[in-house]
Every structure is written in structure tokens, then in C-alpha cells.
Amino acid sequence: MARKYLTSSMLAFPPFGTNSSTFLLTGFPGLEREYPWLSIPFSCIYAMVLSGNCLVLHVIWTELSLHQPMFYFLAMLAFTDLCMGLSTVRTVLGILWGLSQEVSLDACIAQTYFIHGLSLTESGVLLAMAFDRFTAICNPLRYTSILTSARIIKIGLGILVRSFAFILAPIIRLKFFHYCRSHILSHSFCLHQDLLRLVCSDIRFNSFYALALVICTLFLDAVLILVSYILILCSVLTIASREERFKSLQTCVSHICAVLVFYIPIIGLTMVHRFGKHLSPVVHVLMGNTYIIFPPLMNPIIYSVKTQQIRGRIQKWFSMKRE
């Protein structure tokens, strides 16, 4: 089926020479006639992504009582999700609205840089939020003295440097590769591994560097988050009161949901790429879109529902508007 779609796509669009700097993005193979209908839910999803994260940022910005370490990290998460939505909305909706499937090499490399950089940023922010929960539960008396505003700024800058500086080397090399294979990408947006698939040059540096970077960032972050929750659980179990134990764990529910929402699509996409080569191309595209859109969509919902302070502010705003 994948070979059949590839052949039909190459016939449907003008052929590109091996030195062409233009690529074709893939929408939903076999569902081209349904694009006008598919554009409706995708447009609604992106509208929810942008408005939901802007709402969370606005609540935190305007409410002085929310200027606490936990909410600073939540603002970082919401801003990261907002940028992720902005970095992919043009190509995803551009395909579904029938505007354009073509993307230049420079634009594709730029999108690749921001998508992977923002993914690493979100992983780093989730790790910082795990440290925030660990400090709040295991060392509550020193919570505000440990996580001062200056220290939070340093943590944020460290996350940005780790996320965007360390990926520059493989991203820059994409500009100088020779793309001799079919210029048809597998998703509605550009990814590093997808571009490497079309390269005829030596890609060993990019492959090994990307693998090492994933291990040292995403995998290591996941391990440290797991360790932090093991320590949190050990600390909570020492609390005598059952009600206090439940109350302490309740403060972690939102963050645990955010971690699952981020890592489960990554694991699913990895498994599909590794073991699902026989699956329909639609499955690959759907998993790719889930990996990009699902966390930015769900995080504002999770924190608006599970965080009492944010939920209370939003309910207060809507009740005032009704009056």
C-alpha cells in the first residue's frame, strides 16, 4: 500500500530532480477526497491548542497569587505547547485546506529544528516540574527558598540551551546533504529522521548523534522523573495520616498525566516506525500527528481541570462574563 501511494503521489505531482530543494508533505494517503471534512476537526483542534495554552498563560500572568514556582514551570510548559502548535499549523492545515503540499528545504529544516527543539524543551520542563513536586512534598519548609525566581530562570535558560543548542550540529548538516531519492516526506511536517531517509550522503554522524541525544535527553529525563516519583512515594508513605497522604499525591496527578500524554505518543510513534512497516501509511501519519498535537491539546485541559487555582480563576471569569 505504501508503495502504491508513493507511485500515485509521484504521478500526481511534477517530478523533482535529485538536486531539487522542494519536498512534498504527506497528508492522509487515500483520504484526499475527505480533506475538506478532515480539515474541520483539525482546525478545531488547533484552535483549542492555541486558545487553551493562551488562556493558561493569561491566567498565570494576570493572577499575582499564581506567581509560585509550580506555576512558573506551568507557564513554560504552556508556552512550549503554544510554540509547537504554531510551528506545525501552517503545513498541517495547508495540506487539508488544499493550499500547498510543497515545502522548501530551508523551511523544512527550520521546522525540523523547532519541532525537535520544542520536544526536548517539553521533556526538560516536565523534568523540572517533577523536581518541583519532589521539593514541595519532600522538603516543604524550604520549597520557596530552594526554587527562587532567579533559580527558576536559570533552570529555564538551561533547558533552552540544552534543547536548541545541542541539536544545531545535525540540523545544520541537513542543508549540505545530497537528496537524491524521492522528495516525498512521510508526515504533514518535517522531521529529522524523515529527511535522512531521502539522503544519499553519509548520514552516520546524524544517526549516531541523534540517538545519543535522545538517550541523554528524553530517555534520561524519563528515568529521572521516575526516580523522583519513587522518592516522592517513599516520602508520602511515611506520613501517618491517610488524608494527608492522599492530599500530597493529589498535587502530582496533573503532572503525571502530562508526563503520560507526552511520552506515550513518542513510544507509540517509535514502535510504529520500528515494527509497523507493514501498516497502512495512514497509521504512520496519524501517529505522527498525535505525537505533535496531543500534548499541546491535552495539557491545558489537564491543568484547567485538575489544578484548583486555575480552574477557580477560569470559572470566576466565565461567571463574571455571564453576569
C-alpha positions as CSV (number, residue, x, y, z in Angstrom):
1,M,0.0,0.0,0.0
2,A,2.8,2.4,0.9
3,R,4.5,1.6,-2.5
4,K,1.2,2.1,-4.3
5,Y,0.7,5.5,-2.6
6,L,4.3,6.5,-3.4
7,T,3.8,5.7,-7.0
8,S,0.4,7.5,-7.2
9,S,1.9,10.6,-5.5
10,M,4.8,10.7,-7.9
11,L,2.4,10.6,-10.8
12,A,0.1,13.2,-9.3
13,F,2.8,15.8,-8.7
14,P,5.5,17.0,-11.0
15,P,8.7,15.1,-10.7
16,F,11.6,16.6,-8.8
17,G,15.2,16.4,-9.8
18,T,17.8,14.9,-7.5
19,N,19.1,18.4,-6.7
20,S,15.6,20.0,-6.1
21,S,15.2,21.8,-2.9
22,T,11.5,21.3,-2.7
23,F,9.7,18.5,-0.9
24,L,6.2,17.1,-0.8
25,L,4.5,16.7,2.6
26,T,2.1,13.8,3.1
27,G,-1.4,14.3,4.3
28,F,-3.6,11.2,4.8
29,P,-2.9,8.8,1.9
30,G,-6.0,7.5,0.3
31,L,-8.3,10.1,2.0
32,E,-7.6,13.0,-0.3
33,R,-11.3,13.4,-1.1
34,E,-12.1,13.7,2.6
35,Y,-9.7,16.6,3.2
36,P,-12.5,19.2,3.4
37,W,-14.1,17.2,6.1
38,L,-10.9,16.3,7.9
39,S,-9.9,20.0,7.9
40,I,-12.9,20.8,10.3
41,P,-11.7,18.7,13.3
42,F,-8.1,19.5,12.7
43,S,-8.9,23.2,12.6
44,C,-10.9,22.9,15.8
45,I,-8.0,21.0,17.5
46,Y,-5.5,23.7,16.5
47,A,-7.9,26.4,17.7
48,M,-8.2,24.6,21.0
49,V,-4.4,24.2,21.2
50,L,-3.7,27.9,20.6
51,S,-6.6,29.3,22.7
52,G,-6.2,26.8,25.6
53,N,-2.5,27.5,26.1
54,C,-3.0,31.2,25.7
55,L,-5.7,31.0,28.3
56,V,-3.4,29.2,30.8
57,L,-0.6,31.8,30.2
58,H,-3.1,34.7,30.6
59,V,-4.4,33.3,33.9
60,I,-0.9,32.9,35.3
61,W,0.2,36.3,34.0
62,T,-2.7,38.3,35.4
63,E,-3.2,36.5,38.7
64,L,-0.5,37.5,41.2
65,S,-1.4,34.7,43.6
66,L,-0.3,32.2,41.0
67,H,3.2,33.5,40.8
68,Q,4.6,30.5,42.6
69,P,7.4,28.1,41.4
70,M,4.9,25.5,40.2
71,F,3.0,28.0,38.0
72,Y,6.2,29.4,36.5
73,F,7.0,25.9,35.2
74,L,3.4,25.5,34.0
75,A,3.8,28.8,32.1
76,M,6.9,27.3,30.5
77,L,5.0,24.2,29.5
78,A,2.1,26.2,28.1
79,F,4.4,28.5,26.1
80,T,6.2,25.4,24.7
81,D,3.0,23.8,23.7
82,L,1.8,27.1,22.1
83,C,5.0,27.3,20.0
84,M,4.6,23.6,19.0
85,G,1.2,24.3,17.7
86,L,2.4,27.4,15.8
87,S,5.3,25.6,14.2
88,T,3.1,22.9,12.6
89,V,-0.3,24.6,12.0
90,R,0.7,26.1,8.6
91,T,1.8,22.8,7.0
92,V,-0.9,20.5,8.5
93,L,-3.8,22.8,7.7
94,G,-2.2,23.9,4.5
95,I,-2.5,20.3,3.2
96,L,-6.0,19.8,4.4
97,W,-7.2,23.1,3.1
98,G,-5.6,22.4,-0.3
99,L,-3.3,25.3,-0.2
100,S,0.1,23.6,-0.7
101,Q,1.9,20.3,-0.1
102,E,5.2,21.7,-1.1
103,V,7.9,22.9,1.3
104,S,11.3,24.3,0.5
105,L,14.4,22.7,2.1
106,D,15.2,25.8,4.2
107,A,11.6,25.9,5.5
108,C,11.7,22.2,6.2
109,I,15.0,22.4,8.1
110,A,13.7,25.3,10.1
111,Q,10.5,23.4,11.0
112,T,12.6,20.4,11.9
113,Y,14.7,22.5,14.2
114,F,11.8,23.9,16.1
115,I,9.8,20.6,16.4
116,H,12.7,18.7,17.8
117,G,13.9,21.6,19.9
118,L,10.4,22.1,21.4
119,S,10.1,18.4,22.1
120,L,13.3,18.4,24.1
121,T,12.2,21.6,25.8
122,E,8.9,20.0,26.9
123,S,10.8,17.0,28.2
124,G,13.1,19.3,30.2
125,V,10.2,21.3,31.6
126,L,8.4,18.1,32.7
127,L,11.6,17.1,34.5
128,A,11.8,20.5,36.2
129,M,8.2,20.1,37.2
130,A,9.0,16.7,38.7
131,F,11.8,18.3,40.7
132,D,9.2,21.0,41.8
133,R,6.8,18.3,43.1
134,F,9.7,16.4,44.8
135,T,10.8,19.6,46.6
136,A,7.2,20.6,47.6
137,I,6.4,17.2,49.1
138,C,9.8,16.0,50.4
139,N,11.1,19.4,51.6
140,P,8.1,21.7,52.0
141,L,9.6,24.1,54.5
142,R,12.4,25.0,52.1
143,Y,10.3,24.9,49.0
144,T,10.3,28.6,48.2
145,S,13.9,29.1,49.3
146,I,15.1,26.3,47.0
147,L,13.0,27.3,44.0
148,T,13.6,31.0,43.9
149,S,12.8,33.2,40.9
150,A,16.4,33.5,40.0
151,R,16.9,29.8,40.2
152,I,13.8,29.1,38.1
153,I,15.1,31.5,35.4
154,K,18.4,29.6,35.4
155,I,16.6,26.3,35.0
156,G,14.6,27.7,32.1
157,L,17.7,29.0,30.4
158,G,19.4,25.7,30.9
159,I,16.5,23.9,29.3
160,L,16.5,26.2,26.3
161,V,20.3,25.8,25.8
162,R,20.1,22.1,26.1
163,S,17.2,21.8,23.7
164,F,18.2,24.2,21.0
165,A,22.0,24.4,21.1
166,F,22.8,20.7,21.2
167,I,20.7,19.9,18.1
168,L,22.3,22.6,15.9
169,A,25.1,20.3,14.6
170,P,22.8,17.6,12.9
171,I,20.3,20.2,11.8
172,I,22.9,22.4,10.0
173,R,24.3,19.3,8.2
174,L,20.8,18.7,6.7
175,K,21.4,21.8,4.5
176,F,24.5,20.3,2.8
177,F,23.3,16.7,2.2
178,H,22.5,15.4,-1.3
179,Y,18.9,14.4,-1.6
180,C,18.7,12.0,-4.5
181,R,15.7,9.9,-3.5
182,S,12.0,10.7,-3.9
183,H,11.3,14.1,-2.3
184,I,8.1,12.8,-0.6
185,L,8.1,13.1,3.2
186,S,6.1,10.7,5.4
187,H,4.2,13.3,7.5
188,S,2.4,16.7,7.3
189,F,5.5,18.3,8.8
190,C,9.3,17.9,8.6
191,L,11.2,15.6,10.9
192,H,15.0,14.8,11.1
193,Q,14.7,11.1,10.6
194,D,12.3,11.6,7.7
195,L,14.7,13.9,5.8
196,L,17.6,11.4,6.5
197,R,15.6,8.7,4.7
198,L,15.9,10.7,1.4
199,V,19.7,11.4,1.7
200,C,22.3,9.6,-0.4
201,S,25.2,11.2,1.5
202,D,27.0,9.8,4.6
203,I,24.5,10.1,7.5
204,R,26.3,8.2,10.2
205,F,27.1,11.3,12.2
206,N,23.5,12.5,12.2
207,S,22.2,9.0,13.0
208,F,24.6,8.4,15.9
209,Y,24.3,11.9,17.2
210,A,20.5,11.8,17.2
211,L,20.5,8.5,19.0
212,A,22.9,9.8,21.6
213,L,20.9,13.0,22.1
214,V,17.7,11.0,22.6
215,I,19.3,8.8,25.2
216,C,20.9,11.8,27.0
217,T,17.7,13.9,27.0
218,L,14.4,12.2,26.5
219,F,15.4,8.8,28.0
220,L,17.4,10.3,30.8
221,D,14.6,12.8,31.6
222,A,12.1,9.9,31.8
223,V,14.4,7.9,34.2
224,L,14.9,11.0,36.4
225,I,11.2,11.7,36.5
226,L,10.6,8.0,37.5
227,V,13.2,8.3,40.2
228,S,11.7,11.5,41.6
229,Y,8.3,9.8,41.9
230,I,9.8,6.8,43.6
231,L,11.3,9.2,46.2
232,I,8.0,11.1,46.4
233,L,6.1,7.9,47.1
234,C,8.6,6.8,49.7
235,S,8.2,10.2,51.4
236,V,4.4,10.1,51.3
237,L,4.2,6.6,52.8
238,T,5.9,7.9,55.9
239,I,3.0,10.3,56.5
240,A,0.8,9.0,59.3
241,S,-2.5,10.5,58.2
242,R,-4.2,8.8,55.3
243,E,-5.9,12.0,54.3
244,E,-2.6,13.9,54.2
245,R,-1.1,11.1,52.1
246,F,-3.9,11.4,49.6
247,K,-3.7,15.2,49.6
248,S,0.0,15.1,48.8
249,L,-0.4,12.6,46.0
250,Q,-3.3,14.6,44.6
251,T,-0.9,17.5,43.8
252,C,1.0,15.2,41.5
253,V,-1.9,14.0,39.4
254,S,-1.7,16.8,36.8
255,H,2.0,16.4,36.3
256,I,1.7,12.6,36.0
257,C,-1.0,13.0,33.3
258,A,1.2,15.5,31.4
259,V,4.1,13.1,31.5
260,L,2.0,10.2,30.2
261,V,0.5,12.5,27.5
262,F,4.0,13.4,26.3
263,Y,5.8,10.0,26.5
264,I,3.0,7.6,25.3
265,P,2.8,9.2,21.8
266,I,6.6,9.2,21.5
267,I,6.7,5.5,22.4
268,G,3.8,4.7,20.0
269,L,5.4,6.6,17.1
270,T,8.7,4.8,17.8
271,M,7.1,1.4,17.8
272,V,5.2,2.2,14.6
273,H,8.4,3.3,12.8
274,R,10.3,0.3,14.1
275,F,7.8,-2.6,13.8
276,G,4.9,-1.2,11.7
277,K,6.4,-1.0,8.3
278,H,3.7,-3.3,7.0
279,L,0.9,-1.0,8.4
280,S,-1.0,1.5,6.2
281,P,0.7,4.9,5.7
282,V,-2.4,6.4,7.3
283,V,-1.3,4.8,10.6
284,H,2.1,6.4,10.4
285,V,0.7,9.8,9.6
286,L,-1.9,9.6,12.4
287,M,0.7,8.6,14.9
288,G,2.9,11.5,13.8
289,N,0.1,14.0,14.2
290,T,-0.8,12.5,17.6
291,Y,2.8,13.0,18.7
292,I,2.8,16.6,17.6
293,I,-0.8,17.7,18.6
294,F,-1.9,15.5,21.5
295,P,0.3,17.0,24.3
296,P,-0.4,20.7,23.4
297,L,-4.1,19.9,23.2
298,M,-4.4,17.9,26.5
299,N,-2.0,19.8,28.8
300,P,-4.3,22.9,29.1
301,I,-7.3,20.7,29.7
302,I,-5.5,18.6,32.3
303,Y,-4.2,21.6,34.3
304,S,-7.5,23.5,33.9
305,V,-9.4,20.6,35.3
306,K,-7.0,19.2,37.9
307,T,-5.4,22.4,39.2
308,Q,-7.8,24.1,41.7
309,Q,-6.3,27.6,41.4
310,I,-6.5,27.7,37.6
311,R,-9.9,26.1,37.5
312,G,-11.2,28.6,40.0
313,R,-9.9,31.6,38.1
314,I,-11.4,30.3,34.8
315,Q,-14.8,29.6,36.4
316,K,-14.7,33.1,38.0
317,W,-14.1,34.7,34.6
318,F,-16.9,32.9,32.9
319,S,-19.3,33.6,35.7
320,M,-18.4,37.4,35.6
321,K,-19.0,37.4,31.8
322,R,-22.4,35.8,32.1
323,E,-23.4,38.5,34.6
